[in-house]
């Protein structure tokens, strides 16, 4: 049986090594992508032909959810990887807090890569940071618990 998203569900699709997140509203999916501001689109536009997962969260603050969406739309803030990416937006809409666990995982992995390659030449160090950061995001997403 195919699950149908309902108001307040978290939707995720793979986007390279990371997950793209959006939130199901009554009239579409709220999300943000590079080069744009938050917008509400159809499931087809959100998924871009890719399969997506629906995560039904129990601890969502649904009462203020639309207020937070409207606030973000009014702000018209553009995408910024470090402070306003799709995970920041989804978490703010659902929980009132702009956080990105994928970004935190990348930073942790990149830090580990910097330690492992600290005595290497700069190009090896850069490669080590990029690879370990990306690997940390992939591991985090593979082990992520979406319950509640």
DODOZA-712609 format. One record per residue (C-alpha): residue number from 1; residue in one letter; chain; y, z, x. Coordinates in Angstrom, 3 decimals, decimal comma, always signed. Example, Ala and Ser with C-alpha at 12.3 -4.5 7.8 and 13.67 -1.06 7.14 Angstrom:
! residues 2
[rec 1 "a" "A" [-4,500 +7,800 +12,300]];
[rec 2 "s" "A" [-1,060 +7,140 +13,670]];
END
This chain:
! residues 148
[rec 1 "x" "A" [+0,000 +0,000 +0,000]];
[rec 2 "x" "A" [+3,416 -0,976 +1,363]];
[rec 3 "x" "A" [+5,966 +1,800 +1,413]];
[rec 4 "x" "A" [+9,327 +0,925 -0,140]];
[rec 5 "x" "A" [+12,379 +2,523 +1,470]];
[rec 6 "x" "A" [+14,404 +4,939 -0,649]];
[rec 7 "x" "A" [+17,893 +6,398 -0,266]];
[rec 8 "x" "A" [+18,086 +8,432 +2,953]];
[rec 9 "x" "A" [+15,058 +6,907 +4,694]];
[rec 10 "x" "A" [+15,303 +6,101 +8,401]];
[rec 11 "x" "A" [+14,311 +2,521 +9,267]];
[rec 12 "x" "A" [+13,282 +1,490 +12,774]];
[rec 13 "x" "A" [+12,440 -1,803 +14,417]];
[rec 14 "x" "A" [+11,623 -2,661 +17,992]];
[rec 15 "x" "A" [+14,478 -4,202 +19,977]];
[rec 16 "x" "A" [+13,227 -4,851 +23,487]];
[rec 17 "x" "A" [+12,255 -1,534 +25,071]];
[rec 18 "x" "A" [+14,261 +0,512 +22,536]];
[rec 19 "x" "A" [+14,217 +1,099 +18,793]];
[rec 20 "x" "A" [+16,992 -0,104 +16,494]];
[rec 21 "x" "A" [+17,744 +2,419 +13,729]];
[rec 22 "x" "A" [+19,329 +2,171 +10,315]];
[rec 23 "x" "A" [+19,568 +4,266 +7,160]];
[rec 24 "x" "A" [+18,542 +3,089 +3,706]];
[rec 25 "x" "A" [+21,334 +3,436 +1,160]];
[rec 26 "x" "A" [+21,395 +2,502 -2,535]];
[rec 27 "x" "A" [+22,880 -0,905 -1,723]];
[rec 28 "x" "A" [+21,387 -1,797 +1,675]];
[rec 29 "x" "A" [+20,874 -0,482 +5,185]];
[rec 30 "x" "A" [+23,686 +1,073 +7,232]];
[rec 31 "x" "A" [+23,514 +0,293 +10,943]];
[rec 32 "x" "A" [+25,555 -0,893 +13,926]];
[rec 33 "x" "A" [+24,857 -3,506 +16,595]];
[rec 34 "x" "A" [+26,542 -4,491 +19,865]];
[rec 35 "x" "A" [+29,756 -6,394 +19,269]];
[rec 36 "x" "A" [+30,349 -4,966 +15,815]];
[rec 37 "x" "A" [+31,167 -1,965 +13,692]];
[rec 38 "x" "A" [+28,955 -0,140 +11,201]];
[rec 39 "x" "A" [+27,926 -2,366 +8,319]];
[rec 40 "x" "A" [+25,639 -2,374 +5,329]];
[rec 41 "x" "A" [+23,130 -5,216 +5,275]];
[rec 42 "x" "A" [+19,908 -6,295 +3,606]];
[rec 43 "x" "A" [+16,480 -5,312 +4,964]];
[rec 44 "x" "A" [+16,078 -8,921 +6,109]];
[rec 45 "x" "A" [+19,291 -8,830 +8,140]];
[rec 46 "x" "A" [+18,407 -5,419 +9,573]];
[rec 47 "x" "A" [+14,868 -6,421 +10,562]];
[rec 48 "x" "A" [+15,774 -9,891 +11,913]];
[rec 49 "x" "A" [+12,258 -11,031 +11,011]];
[rec 50 "x" "A" [+10,637 -8,161 +12,915]];
[rec 51 "x" "A" [+8,355 -5,584 +11,317]];
[rec 52 "x" "A" [+10,040 -2,255 +10,693]];
[rec 53 "x" "A" [+8,901 +1,301 +10,048]];
[rec 54 "x" "A" [+10,118 +3,591 +7,309]];
[rec 55 "x" "A" [+10,445 +7,267 +8,151]];
[rec 56 "x" "A" [+10,894 +9,551 +5,182]];
[rec 57 "x" "A" [+12,718 +12,589 +6,493]];
[rec 58 "x" "A" [+12,597 +15,855 +4,569]];
[rec 59 "x" "A" [+15,535 +17,581 +6,263]];
[rec 60 "x" "A" [+18,167 +14,966 +5,413]];
[rec 61 "x" "A" [+21,502 +16,215 +4,099]];
[rec 62 "x" "A" [+21,577 +13,692 +1,224]];
[rec 63 "x" "A" [+24,482 +15,380 -0,545]];
[rec 64 "x" "A" [+27,060 +14,304 +2,045]];
[rec 65 "x" "A" [+25,255 +11,171 +3,187]];
[rec 66 "x" "A" [+27,492 +8,618 +1,432]];
[rec 67 "x" "A" [+30,620 +10,542 +2,449]];
[rec 68 "x" "A" [+29,555 +10,200 +6,103]];
[rec 69 "x" "A" [+28,815 +6,466 +5,645]];
[rec 70 "x" "A" [+32,221 +5,864 +4,059]];
[rec 71 "x" "A" [+33,901 +7,894 +6,823]];
[rec 72 "x" "A" [+32,261 +5,718 +9,490]];
[rec 73 "x" "A" [+33,186 +2,499 +7,684]];
[rec 74 "x" "A" [+36,789 +3,687 +7,351]];
[rec 75 "x" "A" [+36,953 +4,542 +11,076]];
[rec 76 "x" "A" [+35,806 +0,975 +11,859]];
[rec 77 "x" "A" [+34,659 +2,110 +15,324]];
[rec 78 "x" "A" [+32,944 -0,543 +17,379]];
[rec 79 "x" "A" [+29,538 -0,225 +19,012]];
[rec 80 "x" "A" [+29,537 +1,717 +22,287]];
[rec 81 "x" "A" [+26,217 +2,259 +24,004]];
[rec 82 "x" "A" [+26,977 +5,757 +25,285]];
[rec 83 "x" "A" [+28,850 +7,215 +22,298]];
[rec 84 "x" "A" [+28,434 +5,027 +19,197]];
[rec 85 "x" "A" [+25,090 +3,229 +19,195]];
[rec 86 "x" "A" [+22,708 +2,725 +16,255]];
[rec 87 "x" "A" [+20,924 +6,034 +16,860]];
[rec 88 "x" "A" [+24,220 +7,946 +16,996]];
[rec 89 "x" "A" [+25,192 +6,343 +13,683]];
[rec 90 "x" "A" [+21,839 +6,975 +11,969]];
[rec 91 "x" "A" [+21,751 +10,615 +13,067]];
[rec 92 "x" "A" [+25,340 +11,162 +11,969]];
[rec 93 "x" "A" [+24,645 +9,676 +8,543]];
[rec 94 "x" "A" [+21,450 +11,681 +8,068]];
[rec 95 "x" "A" [+22,335 +14,975 +9,750]];
[rec 96 "x" "A" [+26,073 +15,031 +10,460]];
[rec 97 "x" "A" [+25,581 +14,972 +14,245]];
[rec 98 "x" "A" [+26,055 +11,973 +16,581]];
[rec 99 "x" "A" [+23,096 +12,184 +18,961]];
[rec 100 "x" "A" [+20,912 +9,612 +20,690]];
[rec 101 "x" "A" [+17,561 +10,900 +21,874]];
[rec 102 "x" "A" [+16,702 +7,516 +23,377]];
[rec 103 "x" "A" [+19,851 +7,702 +25,510]];
[rec 104 "x" "A" [+18,983 +11,261 +26,546]];
[rec 105 "x" "A" [+15,470 +10,110 +27,511]];
[rec 106 "x" "A" [+16,937 +7,247 +29,546]];
[rec 107 "x" "A" [+19,319 +9,607 +31,358]];
[rec 108 "x" "A" [+16,451 +11,986 +32,170]];
[rec 109 "x" "A" [+14,294 +9,124 +33,469]];
[rec 110 "x" "A" [+17,179 +7,612 +35,417]];
[rec 111 "x" "A" [+17,873 +10,988 +37,017]];
[rec 112 "x" "A" [+14,235 +11,263 +38,046]];
[rec 113 "x" "A" [+14,403 +7,739 +39,463]];
[rec 114 "x" "A" [+17,492 +8,658 +41,484]];
[rec 115 "x" "A" [+15,660 +11,661 +42,942]];
[rec 116 "x" "A" [+12,553 +9,628 +43,802]];
[rec 117 "x" "A" [+14,594 +6,915 +45,522]];
[rec 118 "x" "A" [+17,336 +9,033 +47,104]];
[rec 119 "x" "A" [+16,446 +7,924 +50,659]];
[rec 120 "x" "A" [+16,116 +4,226 +49,809]];
[rec 121 "x" "A" [+18,620 +1,414 +50,163]];
[rec 122 "x" "A" [+21,053 +0,997 +47,224]];
[rec 123 "x" "A" [+19,191 -1,936 +45,627]];
[rec 124 "x" "A" [+15,886 -0,061 +45,590]];
[rec 125 "x" "A" [+17,684 +3,005 +44,224]];
[rec 126 "x" "A" [+19,290 +0,923 +41,438]];
[rec 127 "x" "A" [+15,947 -0,653 +40,567]];
[rec 128 "x" "A" [+14,254 +2,758 +40,581]];
[rec 129 "x" "A" [+16,881 +4,223 +38,250]];
[rec 130 "x" "A" [+16,649 +1,281 +35,837]];
[rec 131 "x" "A" [+12,839 +1,228 +35,772]];
[rec 132 "x" "A" [+12,329 +4,973 +35,390]];
[rec 133 "x" "A" [+15,081 +5,208 +32,755]];
[rec 134 "x" "A" [+13,528 +2,397 +30,708]];
[rec 135 "x" "A" [+10,028 +3,834 +31,152]];
[rec 136 "x" "A" [+11,278 +7,215 +29,925]];
[rec 137 "x" "A" [+12,669 +5,617 +26,738]];
[rec 138 "x" "A" [+9,388 +3,778 +26,125]];
[rec 139 "x" "A" [+7,360 +6,964 +26,648]];
[rec 140 "x" "A" [+9,709 +8,949 +24,454]];
[rec 141 "x" "A" [+9,508 +6,420 +21,613]];
[rec 142 "x" "A" [+5,711 +6,204 +21,907]];
[rec 143 "x" "A" [+5,360 +9,980 +21,602]];
[rec 144 "x" "A" [+8,216 +10,569 +19,140]];
[rec 145 "x" "A" [+7,409 +12,772 +16,157]];
[rec 146 "x" "A" [+9,241 +11,604 +13,058]];
[rec 147 "x" "A" [+7,960 +14,297 +10,708]];
[rec 148 "x" "A" [+10,758 +16,202 +8,972]];
END
